[in-house]
Amino acid sequence: MIVAFRKHASYIRKGRAGYQLQRGVPKALQGHLGRTQWKEPGGATLREAQARVSGFLARTDQLIAEAKGEDRLSTEEVIDLIPKAFRLDTKQEVEDLVLGIEMLRVNGAYTNEQADRAIRIARGQEDPRKFLTATEFLEMAARIKTPAPRTFEKWEASLKSFLQFANVTYPTAATRDHAVAYRGHLLERLAVSTVVTTLSTLAGLWALMEEINPMQENIFKGLTKRLRIRTNAESQRMEEAESFKSPELWEGNPQHIMIFKAILLTGCRLGEICGLHAEDVRADRLLIRPQQDRTIKTDVSTRVIPLHPELEYLQSLAKGHSGPLWPNLRNGNRWGVNLAKPCRRITGINPKALRHRAATTLREAGFNEAVIGRLLGHSPATITGSYGAVPWERLVEAVAALG
């Protein structure tokens, strides 16, 4: 962090045996730092104290920045914080600061463009850019989309990891170059599908930033499309991950959104969800079973799925009713016909890909094929797999991992 110049006199005190350097600790940080003031010997003469004060201020500035979590401020960010960081009440204070900025220009700490902008801001000729802190940004994004707690945690973790890599404090200070470099960093360490999911999450966040500030560029837009793939299977997973929209961004027919969200949070087939009856919805579970007006694919498709907390709306639909939850979605013996296009428009992928995404999420979370097969209604791949049962608690954990 580059610290701009300030007047020294207020940090120097005359003592009995010479001069002393002292500076008050910001009140909000006193508890964290365990003191109210910093004090250091300043030397025997005023000239000696003046020579030492720059180093004293640089050290204490770093302590303040670390305590505030702002030790990664870039030069541009420091310039934009000039009105908050310095007292500029008088013409003399302004000119003292301008002199310091000119010194930083001469020393090469500021480029000519940076120094010129800093001087204009110090003199009140230009407004500083307004940066959003990570906390402010996430709070504003949450007010726009009202994400589920687990989704918000994912936002928070993804944003924190990116900002640490980019070595910037404010999301608004991150650039396209930071985003491209971060993609390369992730590809060296993670599976392609995981990288795509992470970048898609960040792209969704920056899309919200565009809503908050239309002048802000979505620095992650299109990054996943440039990833190279090697196999057809990987290509399909990549396409699905790239196209998938976070549920917080889904817009369209409310009934369709409820159905697609149920597929994502259960791994069920489209027809199984569209053909649910009120009697199939219990307090803590969904019963996937044949009904008079709805068949299921195979015998192993008959199963019980824990009810994800975000699917409690199904209980509201079922309460006081009987028969199909969505009778309008029936076409002969088929349920959910003609929903592929609405699904792709709302979620970015088709209903079967939503089911695939649920399976992929469970595998990445470490659940074995017995658990995944039990939730999705798949036949065991081996004879051994047909023996034994999956504990209910394990199924509950698996469904929770889908949200």
CORZIHU-V563711 format. One record per pair of residues at least 24 apart in sequence whose C-alpha atoms are under 8 Angstrom apart, sorted by the first residue. I is the first residue (numbers start at 1). GAP is how many residues later the second one is. Records with the same first field share a line. If there is no record, write none. Layout:
I=GAP  GAP
This chain:
1=61  70  71  72  73  74  77
2=72  73  76  107
3=55  58  75
4=74  93  96  97  100
5=91  92  93  94  95  96
6=80  90  91  94
7=86  89  90
8=42  45  46
9=41
11=42
12=30  37  38  41
17=27
18=24  25  26  27
19=24  25  26  27  30
20=29
21=28  32  35
29=35  38  39
32=35
33=34
69=100
70=99
71=98
72=95  96  97
73=94  95  96
74=94  95
75=35
76=38
77=96
79=35  38  39  42  49
80=38  41  48  49  50
81=47
82=36  39  40
83=38  39
88=34
94=28  29
97=25
98=24
131=39  40  41  42
132=38  39  40
133=36  37  38  39
134=25  26  35  36  37
137=34  72
140=72
141=64  67  68
144=64
145=103  104
146=102
147=101
148=162
150=253
151=252
155=46  47  50
158=40  43  44
159=43
172=44
175=44
176=43  44
179=40  41
180=40  43
183=40
192=46
193=44  45  48
196=28  42  45  46
197=44  45
199=24  25
200=24  41  42  45
201=45
204=41  42  45
240=108  109  113
243=104  105  106
244=103  104  105
245=101  102  103
246=101
247=100
250=96  97
251=95
252=94
256=86  87
257=89
260=83  87  91  94
261=50
262=49
263=88  91  92
264=90  91  93  94  138
265=43  46  93  134  137  138
266=39  42  92  109  110  133  136
267=87  88  89  91  92  108  109
268=87  107  108  109
269=82  83  86  107
270=65  66  81  82
271=63  64  65
272=24  63
274=51  52  55  61  62
275=49  50  51  52  54  55  60  61
276=48  49  50
277=41  45  46  47  48
278=39  40  41  43  44  45  46  47
279=39  43  44
281=33  34  37
282=33
283=24  32
293=40
294=39  40  41
295=38
300=77  78  79
301=75  76  77
302=75
303=71  72  74
304=71
305=70  90
306=89  90  93
307=92
308=91  92  95
310=93
358=44
361=40  41
362=36  39  40
365=36
367=31
371=24  27
